Amino acid sequence: MGVHKTLSIHLFGVRRVMLQKETTTPKDKRLSIRATELEKAILAQAARARHMNVSQFVLQASLETAHTILADQTEFRLPPDQWEAFCQRLDEPPRAIQALQKLFSEQELF
C-alpha cells in the first residue's frame, strides 16, 4: 500500500490542498477525457510550467479541486464574532413553530 502525502495550505482564507507524489502504490486505473486542441495545448503548457506531464498535471489539478469541493461540504470558517453568534444560536432552546407542532401531532397515515 502506498503513502499519500497531503499538504494543506491556507492562503488569504482559501484552503489549497497539494498532493505530493505517491511513493509505492502502482496506478492501475485509467481515466479518459476528451478535449479540444486548444484545451490540450493549454494543459500541456501548464504541465510543462510545473515540470509534469499532462496526465500528472490533470490528475493533480483534479484532485486538488475535488479536495476543495469536499472540504467545502464538511467545514466552514467564520470570524470570531460570527462564530460566537453562531454558537449562541445553537445553544438557544428551539423555537416553537405552531405549524410543525400541528403537523407532528396529527395521526400518521401509514
Sequence and secondary structure as in RCSB ss.txt:
>XXXX:A:sequence
MGVHKTLSIHLFGVRRVMLQKETTTPKDKRLSIRATELEKAILAQAARARHMNVSQFVLQASLETAHTILADQTE
FRLPPDQWEAFCQRLDEPPRAIQALQKLFSEQELF
>XXXX:A:secstr
     EEEEEETTEEEEEE   SS            HHHHHHHHHHHHHTT  HHHHHHHHHHHHHHHHHHHHH 
    HHHHHHHHHHHHS     HHHHHHHHS    
